[in-house]
Amino acid sequence: MDTRRLILFVIFAFSILMLWDAWQQKHTPAITTQTTAQTTSAGSGAPVAANGATTQSEVNDGSFKLASGQRIKVKTDLFEADIDTLGGDLRRLVLNKHREAEVKNGSFVLMDDGFKPMFYVAQSGLMGANLPNHKSQFTTTATSYNLADGAASQEVSLSWAGNGVTVNKIYTFHRGSYVIDVRYQINNGSAAAITPSAYYQIVHDSESNQGSAMMPTFTGGAYFTDADKFKKIKFGDMADQNLSKTTKDGWIGLIQHYFASAWIPKTGVEREFYTKKLSDNIYAMGVVTPNAPIAAGASAEVGAQLFAGPQTEKELVKAAPGLEYTVDYGWLTVIAKPLFWVLSKIYGVVHNWGIAIILLTVLIKAAFFPLSAASYKSMAQMRELAPRLQSMKEKFGDDKQKMQQAMLEMYRTEKINPMGGCLPIIVQIPVFIALYWVLLGSVELRHAPFFGWIQDLSATDPWFILPILMGATMIIQTYLNPAPTDPIQAKVMKIMPVVFSVFFFFFPAGLVLYWLVNNILSIAQQWYVNKTIHAAALAKKGVAKS
C-alpha cells in the first residue's frame, strides 16, 4: 500500500512539474542583451525613403525613435483606431468589445505607439526607387472617420505623390470583422516602368505582455504555411537569427495571451516572411510580396489583409487558414480542441461559462466513471486491509523483506492488485492537463461572469472562496483514501491539500471551479465505492464466522 501511494504521489507531482516546465520553456520568450541595431525595416531589402523623408530612425546607439505626423481617428463598431500620416502606420488600435484586465480602465488597447507600457504598431509600404514606405509623409482630406449606421464598411484614404508617381494607401474597416484591408493604388505617371514590392510588418517591444510570475504567457512572433504548419518565434530567436522564408501561402504576425495580429497576403501570391531586431528591445516581423512591373502610364493595385483582434475560433477561422492555431494548446491540442468544442456547445445552451464548465466536468467524469471506479475499488480494498497491514508492520518491525513477503502473500490471498488504481489515474492525466490549457487560453472566458462575487472566470477568485472549498474537498479525500502506514507519507498527504490550495489562490477561477466540481464528484463516487466494498467485507466476515 505504501509503495502504491508513493507512486501516485510521484505521478501527480511529476505531472505538475512537467506542466510548469513546459509552460516556462514553451511560452516565456528568451530576452538577450544583443545591442546591434538593424537599420533596415523589411525582409530582404530596406525600403528607400522617398525624397529623403527619414523622420523615423533606428539608430546605431541601440535606441528606437518613432516620429509622428498628423493623426487620423477612425471609429467603427469593433475598433477605435489612430492612423498616422507618417507612413500611414496603424499606431493605435482599441478593441471596443473587450475590456482591459481591470474593467474600470476601459476598452482593451491592442496596439499603441507610446512605448509605455508597450510599443506595438502595424506598418506597411512599398519597396523600390521613388516609392513611399513607412517613413514617407502622406496627406489626407479628413482627420476623422466614423462607420455610419447601416454601412457595411468604412474606407480611409491617404495619398502620396513624387516623381510622377501617385499612390493612394487605403484602409477598409468592415462591420463585424476584425480583418482590415490595406491596399495601394499605384499610378505610374513617370516616363519609365516601376517594379514595386510591398511589405507589411508588425513592430513590437520584447518586454510587455509577458504575464505574471505565477502565470507567464507567450508574446512573440508566429507564422503559418501549409508546409511548416504553425510556428512560434521568440524574440530571443529573432535576435539570434533573422527569419527569411519564401512561400506561396500563409501569414505572419504576433500573438499574445488572448489576442493576435497577422498580415495575410492574397491567396497565391509569392511571399517572403522575415523577422528583424530593430534595437535593444524592438523587433519587426513581416512579409514582402513582389509585384509585376507597372509600365509608364499604367496603374496597378496591391494589398493584403490585417487581422487584429481576439483569439476567438470563429473569427480566426474566417480570417485565414491556420490562424486558429494561435490559440495554442501545445502538444495536447488533439484533446484540447474537442474539449473546447464541447464546452462552447454547452455554453450555447446555458449561456453561462461557469455552468458550462460544471456540466463539462460532469461529462468528463461520466466518461471516466468506469476507470475511476476501478481505481477507487482498489483503494477501498486497500483501506479494508489497513488494520492488517498495521498489525504486520508491528509484527515484523524493521524487517522489510519479511514485511514485503507477507504483504504480497496477503494480496494474493485477497486477490487484490495494489497497483490496480494507478493506470486509470494515468490515463486521465492528459485530459485534465488539456482542459487546463483550454480554460487558461480561451479568450471567451476573459471577463466572463459566473455568479455572485465571480465576475471574471479568467481572473483569480477575489475572495479565495473557491480555492478554500477546493482545499476542503482535498482534505475530505485524504480521509476517504487508505492511510499510509509510513508516518512521513501520512504527514505529506495531510499537508498536500493546504499546499495546493495556496497554489490555486493564483489560478483562474474557471480552472479552480473545474477542480472543485471534479473533487466533489470524486468524493461522491469514492464514498459510494468505499461503502460498497466495506459492506462486502462485513458480509464476508459474517459468512466466515458462521
C-alpha positions in Angstrom: 0.0 0.0 0.0 2.8 2.5 0.9 4.5 1.8 -2.4 1.3 2.4 -4.3 0.6 5.7 -2.5 4.1 6.9 -3.1 3.9 6.1 -6.8 0.6 8.0 -7.1 2.1 11.0 -5.3 5.2 10.9 -7.6 3.0 10.7 -10.7 0.9 13.7 -9.6 3.8 15.8 -8.6 5.7 14.9 -11.8 2.7 15.9 -13.9 2.5 19.3 -12.2 6.3 19.7 -12.7 6.1 18.8 -16.4 3.2 21.2 -16.9 5.1 24.1 -15.3 8.4 23.3 -17.0 6.6 23.0 -20.4 4.9 26.3 -19.9 8.1 28.1 -18.9 10.1 26.7 -21.9 7.4 27.0 -24.5 5.8 30.3 -23.6 8.4 32.5 -21.9 10.5 34.4 -24.5 14.2 34.5 -24.2 15.4 38.1 -23.9 19.0 38.7 -25.0 21.4 41.6 -24.5 22.4 41.9 -28.1 22.7 45.6 -29.0 23.5 45.6 -32.7 20.9 47.9 -34.4 19.2 46.9 -37.6 18.9 49.7 -39.9 16.7 48.1 -42.5 13.0 47.7 -42.0 11.8 45.0 -44.3 12.8 41.5 -45.3 15.4 41.1 -48.0 15.9 44.8 -48.6 15.4 48.1 -47.0 12.7 50.5 -48.2 14.2 53.5 -49.8 13.0 56.7 -48.3 11.0 58.8 -50.7 12.5 62.3 -51.2 14.8 61.8 -48.3 11.9 61.5 -45.8 13.6 59.7 -43.0 11.8 61.1 -40.0 11.7 57.6 -38.4 15.0 56.1 -37.5 16.6 53.1 -35.9 19.9 54.5 -34.8 23.2 52.9 -34.0 23.2 53.6 -30.3 20.6 50.9 -29.8 17.6 53.3 -29.4 14.5 53.3 -31.4 12.7 56.6 -32.4 9.4 56.9 -34.0 8.3 60.3 -35.2 4.7 61.3 -35.8 2.7 63.3 -38.4 -1.0 64.0 -38.3 -3.4 61.6 -36.6 -6.5 60.2 -38.3 -9.2 59.0 -36.0 -11.4 56.1 -37.0 -14.4 54.7 -35.2 -16.2 51.5 -36.1 -18.4 49.0 -34.2 -15.3 47.0 -33.2 -12.4 49.5 -33.3 -11.1 52.9 -32.4 -8.0 53.4 -34.5 -5.3 56.0 -34.9 -3.6 56.1 -38.3 -0.6 58.4 -38.7 0.1 60.3 -41.9 3.8 59.5 -41.4 3.9 56.2 -43.3 0.2 55.6 -43.0 1.0 53.5 -39.9 -1.7 52.0 -37.8 -0.4 53.5 -34.5 -3.2 52.7 -32.0 -6.0 50.2 -32.0 -8.6 49.8 -29.3 -11.0 46.8 -29.3 -14.4 48.1 -28.3 -15.9 44.7 -27.4 -13.1 43.7 -25.0 -12.1 45.3 -21.7 -8.7 45.9 -20.2 -7.6 43.5 -17.5 -9.0 45.9 -15.0 -12.5 46.5 -16.4 -12.7 50.0 -14.9 -9.8 51.1 -17.2 -12.0 50.9 -20.3 -11.6 49.0 -23.6 -8.6 46.9 -24.4 -5.7 48.6 -26.2 -4.2 46.1 -28.6 -1.8 48.5 -30.3 -0.1 51.6 -29.1 3.0 53.7 -30.0 3.5 55.2 -26.6 6.3 52.8 -25.6 4.9 52.7 -22.1 3.5 50.3 -21.1 4.1 48.8 -24.6 5.1 49.6 -28.2 3.0 47.8 -30.9 2.3 49.2 -34.4 1.4 47.9 -37.8 3.4 49.3 -40.7 3.4 48.8 -44.5 5.0 50.4 -47.5 6.3 49.9 -51.0 9.9 49.0 -51.8 11.6 50.4 -54.9 13.1 53.7 -56.2 10.8 56.7 -55.6 8.1 54.8 -53.9 6.5 55.6 -50.5 7.4 53.5 -47.4 6.6 53.7 -43.7 9.0 56.7 -43.5 7.1 58.8 -46.1 4.7 61.6 -45.4 1.2 61.1 -46.7 -1.6 63.6 -47.0 -5.3 63.2 -46.1 -8.5 65.0 -46.8 -10.1 64.2 -43.5 -8.9 63.5 -40.0 -11.9 61.7 -38.6 -14.0 58.8 -39.9 -17.0 57.1 -38.3 -18.7 54.0 -39.6 -22.2 55.1 -40.4 -25.2 53.3 -39.1 -26.2 50.6 -41.5 -22.9 50.9 -43.5 -21.0 47.7 -44.2 -17.6 49.3 -44.4 -15.5 52.5 -43.9 -12.6 53.5 -46.2 -9.8 55.7 -45.0 -7.6 57.0 -47.8 -4.1 58.6 -47.7 -2.2 60.0 -50.7 1.4 60.4 -51.7 3.0 61.8 -54.9 6.5 62.1 -56.2 8.5 61.9 -59.4 5.4 61.4 -61.5 4.1 58.5 -59.4 0.9 58.8 -57.2 0.0 56.3 -54.6 -3.2 56.0 -52.6 -3.0 53.9 -49.4 -6.5 52.8 -48.4 -7.6 51.1 -45.2 -11.0 49.4 -45.3 -12.7 48.6 -42.0 -15.6 46.1 -42.2 -18.6 46.0 -39.8 -18.5 43.0 -37.6 -15.0 41.9 -38.8 -11.5 42.1 -37.2 -10.0 41.9 -40.6 -8.8 45.2 -42.1 -8.0 45.5 -45.8 -4.9 47.5 -46.7 -4.3 48.2 -50.3 -2.1 50.5 -52.5 -3.4 52.1 -55.7 -0.3 52.9 -57.8 -0.5 55.2 -60.8 2.8 55.3 -62.7 2.8 58.8 -64.4 6.6 58.7 -64.8 8.4 58.0 -68.1 9.8 54.6 -67.0 8.4 51.4 -65.7 8.5 50.7 -62.0 8.6 47.3 -60.2 7.3 47.7 -56.7 7.4 45.2 -53.9 5.0 45.6 -50.9 6.0 44.9 -47.4 3.7 44.6 -44.3 5.2 44.4 -40.8 4.3 44.4 -37.1 6.7 46.1 -34.7 6.6 45.2 -31.1 8.8 45.5 -28.0 10.0 42.4 -26.2 9.1 43.5 -22.6 5.4 44.0 -22.4 2.5 41.4 -22.3 4.6 38.7 -20.6 2.1 37.8 -17.9 2.6 37.5 -14.2 5.3 35.5 -12.4 2.8 32.8 -11.5 1.1 32.7 -14.9 3.6 33.6 -17.6 2.2 33.8 -21.1 3.8 33.9 -24.6 4.2 37.1 -26.5 6.2 36.8 -29.7 6.1 36.2 -33.5 4.3 33.4 -35.3 3.7 32.3 -38.8 1.9 29.6 -40.7 2.4 27.8 -44.0 0.9 24.6 -45.4 4.3 23.0 -45.4 5.6 24.1 -42.0 2.2 24.5 -40.2 2.1 26.7 -37.2 5.4 28.0 -35.8 6.2 30.4 -33.0 9.3 32.6 -32.8 10.6 34.0 -29.6 12.1 37.5 -29.5 15.4 36.0 -28.4 15.4 33.8 -31.5 14.8 36.9 -33.7 17.8 38.5 -32.1 20.0 35.4 -32.8 19.0 34.9 -36.4 16.6 36.6 -38.8 13.8 34.6 -40.3 13.9 34.5 -44.1 11.4 32.1 -45.6 9.9 32.1 -49.1 6.5 30.5 -49.6 3.3 30.8 -51.6 0.8 30.7 -48.8 0.3 31.5 -45.1 0.6 34.5 -42.8 2.9 36.1 -40.3 2.1 38.0 -37.2 2.3 38.5 -33.4 0.5 36.5 -30.7 -0.1 37.2 -27.1 -2.4 35.9 -24.4 -6.0 36.0 -25.8 -5.2 38.3 -28.8 -3.3 38.2 -32.1 -2.4 40.3 -35.2 -1.4 38.9 -38.5 -0.6 40.1 -42.0 -2.3 37.9 -44.6 -1.2 38.4 -48.2 -3.6 37.5 -51.1 -4.0 33.8 -51.9 -1.5 32.5 -54.4 0.9 35.5 -54.1 4.6 34.6 -53.6 5.8 36.0 -50.2 8.9 36.2 -48.0 8.4 36.1 -44.3 11.1 37.9 -42.2 12.0 39.0 -38.7 14.4 41.7 -37.6 15.8 43.2 -34.5 15.5 46.9 -34.8 17.0 48.0 -31.5 17.7 46.7 -28.0 14.1 45.6 -27.3 12.2 46.4 -30.5 11.5 43.7 -33.1 9.8 43.6 -36.5 8.1 40.6 -38.1 6.5 40.9 -41.5 6.2 39.8 -45.1 7.4 41.1 -48.5 5.4 40.4 -51.7 6.9 41.1 -55.1 4.7 42.5 -57.8 4.7 42.7 -61.6 6.2 45.7 -63.3 4.0 48.7 -63.9 4.6 50.3 -67.3 4.8 54.1 -67.7 1.3 55.5 -67.8 -0.2 52.3 -66.3 -1.8 51.6 -62.9 -2.0 48.7 -60.6 -3.3 47.7 -57.2 -1.6 45.6 -54.5 -2.7 44.8 -51.0 -3.0 42.5 -48.0 -5.3 42.0 -45.0 -4.5 42.6 -41.4 -6.2 40.6 -38.7 -6.2 42.3 -35.4 -8.4 41.0 -32.6 -9.3 38.3 -30.1 -8.4 34.7 -30.5 -12.0 33.5 -30.9 -12.1 30.5 -33.1 -15.0 31.8 -35.3 -13.0 35.0 -36.1 -9.7 33.2 -36.7 -11.2 30.6 -39.0 -12.9 33.3 -41.1 -9.7 35.4 -41.4 -7.2 32.8 -42.7 -6.3 29.1 -42.8 -4.2 28.2 -39.8 -4.9 31.3 -37.8 -6.9 29.2 -35.4 -3.6 27.7 -34.2 -2.8 30.9 -32.4 -4.9 29.5 -29.7 -2.1 27.2 -28.7 -2.9 24.2 -26.5 0.6 22.7 -27.0 1.1 19.0 -27.6 -2.3 18.2 -26.2 -4.2 20.2 -28.9 -5.7 16.9 -30.3 -7.5 16.6 -26.9 -8.0 20.2 -26.1 -9.8 21.3 -29.2 -12.6 18.7 -28.9 -13.0 19.7 -25.2 -13.4 23.3 -26.1 -15.8 22.4 -28.9 -18.0 20.6 -26.3 -17.6 23.4 -23.8 -18.7 26.0 -26.4 -21.7 23.9 -27.4 -22.8 23.6 -23.8 -22.4 27.4 -23.4 -24.6 27.9 -26.5 -27.4 26.2 -24.5 -26.9 27.6 -20.9 -25.3 31.0 -21.8 -23.0 30.9 -18.7 -19.4 29.8 -19.0 -19.3 28.8 -15.3 -22.3 26.5 -15.7 -20.8 25.2 -18.9 -17.6 24.3 -17.1 -19.6 22.5 -14.4 -21.5 20.5 -17.0 -18.4 19.7 -19.0 -16.7 18.4 -15.8 -19.8 16.2 -15.2 -19.5 14.8 -18.7 -15.8 14.1 -18.4 -16.3 12.4 -15.0 -19.1 10.3 -16.5 -16.8 9.3 -19.4 -14.1 8.2 -17.0 -16.5 6.7 -14.5 -15.5 3.0 -15.1 -11.8 3.9 -14.8 -12.3 5.9 -11.7 -14.5 3.2 -10.2 -11.7 0.7 -10.8 -9.2 3.0 -9.1 -11.5 3.7 -6.1 -12.3 0.0 -5.8 -8.6 -0.8 -5.5 -8.2 2.0 -2.9 -11.2 0.8 -0.9 -9.9 -2.7 -0.8 -6.6 -1.4 0.5 -8.4 0.7 3.0 -10.1 -2.5 4.4 -6.7 -4.1 4.7 -5.2 -1.2 6.6 -5.6 -2.7 10.1 -4.0 -6.0 8.9 -1.1 -4.1 7.3 -0.6 -2.1 10.5 -0.5 -5.4 12.5 2.0 -6.8 10.1 4.2 -3.8 10.5 4.1 -4.1 14.2 4.9 -7.8 14.0 7.8 -7.6 11.6 9.2 -4.3 12.8 12.2 -3.2 10.7 12.4 -6.5 8.8 11.3 -5.0 5.4 11.9 -8.2 3.5 9.6 -10.3 5.6 7.1 -7.4 5.7 7.1 -7.3 1.9 6.7 -11.1 1.5 3.8 -11.1 4.0 2.1 -8.2 2.1 2.4 -9.9 -1.3 1.0 -13.1 0.2 -1.9 -11.2 1.6 -2.6 -9.5 -1.8 -2.6 -12.9 -3.5 -4.9 -14.4 -0.9 -7.4 -11.5 -1.1 -7.0 -11.2 -4.9 -6.1 -7.6 -4.8 -3.7 -5.7 -7.2 -2.1 -2.9 -5.1 -1.3 -1.1 -8.4 -4.7 -1.6 -9.9 -5.7 2.1 -9.3 -2.7 3.6 -11.0 -3.5 3.1 -14.7 -6.9 4.7 -14.5 -5.3 7.8 -13.0 -2.5 7.9 -15.6 -5.0 7.7 -18.4 -6.9 10.7 -17.2 -3.9 13.0 -16.7 -3.7 14.1 -20.3 -7.4 15.1 -20.3 -7.0 17.1 -17.1 -4.0 18.9 -18.5 -5.7 19.6 -21.8 -8.7 21.1 -20.1 -6.3 23.2 -18.0 -4.9 24.7 -21.3 -8.5 25.2 -22.6 -9.6 27.1 -19.5 -6.4 29.1 -19.4 -6.2 30.1 -23.1 -9.8 30.7 -24.2 -10.5 34.4 -24.6 -14.2 33.5 -24.3 -13.7 33.1 -20.6 -12.0 36.5 -20.3 -14.3 38.7 -18.2 -17.0 36.0 -18.4 -19.1 36.2 -15.2 -20.3 33.1 -13.3 -22.4 34.4 -10.4 -22.1 36.5 -7.3 -18.6 37.5 -6.5 -17.1 35.8 -9.5 -17.4 38.2 -12.4 -14.3 37.0 -14.4 -13.6 33.3 -14.8 -10.2 34.1 -16.3 -9.1 36.0 -13.1 -8.4 34.8 -9.6 -11.3 34.4 -7.2 -11.3 37.8 -5.4 -12.4 36.3 -2.1 -10.5 33.0 -2.5 -13.6 31.1 -1.7 -13.3 28.5 -4.5 -9.6 27.7 -3.6 -10.6 27.3 0.1 -13.5 25.0 -0.8 -11.2 23.0 -3.1 -8.8 22.6 -0.2 -11.6 21.3 2.0 -12.6 18.7 -0.6 -9.0 17.6 -0.8 -8.9 17.1 2.9 -12.1 15.0 2.7 -10.5 12.9 0.0 -7.5 12.2 2.3 -9.9 10.7 4.8 -11.6 8.5 2.2 -8.2 7.2 1.0 -6.4 4.4 2.8 -4.0 6.0 5.3 -0.3 5.2 4.7 1.4 3.2 7.4 4.5 5.2 7.0 4.3 8.3 9.2 6.2 10.6 6.8 3.9 9.7 3.9 0.9 10.3 6.2 2.1 13.8 7.0 2.8 14.6 3.4 -0.7 13.5 2.3 -2.2 15.7 5.0 -0.3 18.8 4.1 -0.9 18.4 0.3 -4.4 20.0 0.4 -3.0 23.1 2.1 -0.1 23.4 -0.3 -2.3 23.0 -3.4 -4.9 25.4 -2.0 -2.3 28.1 -1.8 -1.2 27.5 -5.4 -4.8 27.7 -6.6 -5.1 31.1 -5.0 -3.3 32.4 -8.1 -5.1 30.3 -10.7 -8.1 31.5 -12.8 -11.4 31.0 -11.1 -12.7 28.9 -14.0 -9.8 26.4 -13.5 -10.4 26.2 -9.8 -14.2 25.7 -10.4 -13.3 22.7 -12.6 -11.1 21.1 -10.0 -13.7 21.8 -7.2 -16.5 20.2 -9.1 -14.3 17.3 -10.1 -13.3 16.8 -6.5 -16.9 16.9 -5.3 -17.9 14.3 -7.9 -14.9 12.2 -7.0 -15.8 12.3 -3.3 -19.3 11.1 -4.0 -18.1 8.2 -6.2 -15.3 7.2 -3.8 -17.7 7.3 -0.8 -20.1 5.1 -2.6 -17.4 2.6 -3.7 -15.9 2.6 -0.1 -19.4 1.9 1.3 -20.0 -0.9 -1.1 -16.6 -2.6 -0.5 -17.0 -2.2 3.3 -20.4 -3.8 3.2 -19.0 -6.7 1.1 -16.1 -7.1 3.6 -18.5 -7.2 6.6 -20.7 -9.8 4.8 -17.6 -11.9 4.1 -16.5 -11.7 7.7 -20.1 -12.7 8.8 -20.0 -15.7 6.4 -16.6 -16.7 7.7 -17.8 -16.6 11.4 -20.9 -18.6 10.7 
